[in-house]
Amino acid sequence: MIRQIVVVLDREAFEFLECRVQFPDGSDGPPRWLCDVVRVLDAVDEANSKVTIRTGQSGNKFYSFAGGVNLLFKPGVVGTSRFFRIYYNQESVICDDEVRAACEAAGLKGLRFVAQRLPPERPKAFPCWLNGSSHRKRGDLAAAIAAYGEAIRLGRRDTFYPRYFFDRAEACFALKDIDGAIADYDEAIKVNPLNSGPQRLNETKRAMRLSWLTEAYWGRGKALLEKGDRTRAEQDFETARKLGYDRD
């Protein structure tokens, strides 16, 4: 579960090593992964942070967190990074509050978070999306639609914003709300950054958003076909195929 979350949130911050699992009887178990944060940034705003700066015996500079610490970071250095280690104290891993909320919403255990600032006054969108997905897996489509709607309301600037519309469209389609599904497929296509001009996206994010866009065209084609609009449905199916859709 944690690998799925971190890959979605910030894949380039991590390195993964797949491990073979073998039971005492010699049979193979499900694969497990070793992972580590490999991104290191010199991002601490020393002038405005509460941190003790020391010099080691070899003359190297390091941050001491003994006695308490309150770190502020340089936005220009952090950028869109959601995970990183501090250059002068690489024992701790820094993450943003959306990561913490996503881990808590997924019910992950054994993680300890230390806040540097007051928690936000309202929940983030990503946990709402996770809740929606949980409801949908259990077959509670009405609750899923409500949770996806909350994710849409809160997450206009989120990486996952197009996905929120797509998943709500899928839930509407399953409930036979075809008009609602088409409206959300329309939005999923419209707000996908790949449809809004040149974007500076890394390879992982581009592939992810291309997958969402492809699925949205195919999903809208299914909904249009359900309404009897075969001409527009075939147009969407053809667009999805050109984007790489290869399922039956």
N, C-alpha and C positions, 0 to 999 in steps of 0.2 A: 504493500500500500504506500509506504513512504517513498519508494522509488517512483511510483506512478505520479505522486504529487510533485516531487522535486523536478522530475523530467518536464512536466507541464509548466511549472512556474519558472524554472531557470536551468535548463539542461546544461548550458555551457559552463556553469559553475562547478560541475561534478565530473569525477571520473568513476567508472564502474568496472568491477571485475566479477564476472559470473563464476559462481562456485558450484562444484558438483557435490550433491548430497547423496550419501550412501547409508542405508540402514544396516544394522548388525547382520541381517540375513543376506546381505549382498545386493538387495534390490535398490534401485535408484529412487531417491526422493525428489520432491519438487526443487527446482533450482533456487538458490539463494544468491544474494549479491553483497559484495563488499563495496562500500562507496565512501568517498571523501570529498570535501570541498577543496578545490585546487585553485580557485581564484583568490588572489591576494592583492589588496589595494592599500595604498598609502592615503587613506581617506579621512583620517581624524583631523578635525579642526582644533588644533592644539590651543589656540588662543582663547577659544570659548568653551573648551571642555574641562571637566574636573578629572585630571589624570596625572599621575606622578611619572616623570620622565627620568630614567636612570641610565647610567653608563656601565656596561659590563667590564670585566677584567681585560678583555681584548679590545676595549674601546668602542664596542658596538652599542648603539642606542637601543633602549627597549622601554616599553610602558609597563609600569607596575600597577596592578589593580588592587593591591593591598590597601586597606583603609577606605575603600569605597571609590567609585568611579561614576562619572556621568559624561557620556561621550556624545559629541555632536559631530556630524560628518559633512564633508564638502560635497554639495550636490553635483558639482561638475565632475567630480571623480567617481562618485557612486553611480551616477547616471540611472539606468534602468536595472541595475544589478539588484537582485533580491537575496543573494547569498554571497558572502565573501569573508575572508579572514583579514585581520588587521596586520599590516606589514610589520609593525614593531611589537606585536604580541599575537602570535599565530595560533595560540591555544584555543581561543574563543572563535566561534562562528557567529557572524552577524547576519540577521535576516530581518525582513520588514514585517509589519504587523499582519499583513494579509497571509503570509506564510504561517505565522502562529495560529491565526484563526482557522486556516485550512486544516492544519494538523489537529487542532482541537475538535473541529467539526467531524473529522474522519475517525475520531476516537483513538488516536495513536497514544501509546503509553511509553513511559521511560524518557520523555523529553522534558527538559527544564528550560524555561524562558525567563530572562531577567529584563524587565522593561526599563528603558532609558527615558521614557516620557509617559505621560498619562495615557491610558487607553483611549481609543476613539469613542465618541459619544454614540455612534450608531454602528451596527454590524456592517461588515464588508460584503460585497456581492458574492465572492467565491464560495463562502460557506453556504449561502442560500442556494447556490447552484448544486453543491454537493447534497444538500438536503432534498432538493428537487429530484436529483438522480436516485437517491435512496427511496423516496416515495414511489418513483416510477418503477423501480425494480420490484417493489412489493405490490405493484398493481394499483396503488392509490393515485390515479391520474389527476384527479381534481386537486389533491394536495400538491402534487408535482407541479401542476400549472401555476398554482398560487406561489410556490417557492421560486419557480423560474421567473415569474413576474416581478418578485421582489429583487431578484438578481439583476434583472433588466433595469429596474428603477434605480438601483444603487451603482450599477457598474458601467456607466456610459464610457468611462475612460479605461476600462479593464481590457487586458489582452483577450479575454474570453467573451467579450460582448457579443460578437456574432454567434458564438456557440450557444449563448443563453436563448437567443431567438430560435435557433435551429431545434434545440431540445424541447422548447415549449411547442413548436410546430409539430414535432413528432408526437408529443403527448396529445395535442389537439386532434391530430389525425387518428390516433388510436381511439379517441372518444367519438369519432365520426363528426367532429366539428371541422368540416372540410374548409369552410370559408375562413375560420380562425387559423387553420393550419397554413393556408395559402398566404394570408396576411403576414404571418410570422416568417414563412419561407422568403417572402418578398423582402422583409427587413433583414433577414440573415444575409441575403445576397447584397442588399444595398449598403449595409454598414461594414461588410468585409473590406479591410484595407486594400486587398488586391483589386477591388473594383473602384478605388478612389484615386487612381493616379499612381505615380512612382512612389515607392515606399523603401526606406532603408531598413530592411529586415534581414536578420541572419538566416542561415539556411534552415535551421530547425523551425523557426517561427513561420517562415514562408511555406514550408511543407505542411505545417499544421493548418494554416489558414487556407491553403489550397485544398486540403482534404475537406475542410468545412464547406468551402464554396462548392466543391463538386457534389458533396452530399446534399446541399441545399437545393441545387438544381434538380438532382434526381428526386428528392423528396417532393419538390413542387410539381414535378412531372407526374408523380403518382397521384397527388391531390387533384391536379387538373384532369387526369384521366378518370378519376372517380366522379368528377362533375360532368364527364362526357365531352370535354374539350380536347379531343385527340390531337388536333393540329398543334396547339400550344404545348401539349404534353410531349409530343415527339420532338419539338424544338428544344425543350429543356433536357430531354434524354440525350439528344445529340450533343448539346453543349457539355453535359456531364461526361459523356464519352470522350470528347475532345480534351477535356481537362484531366482525363486519366481514369474515369470510373470504369472498372473492369469486372464488376459482379454481374450475375445473371439478373 
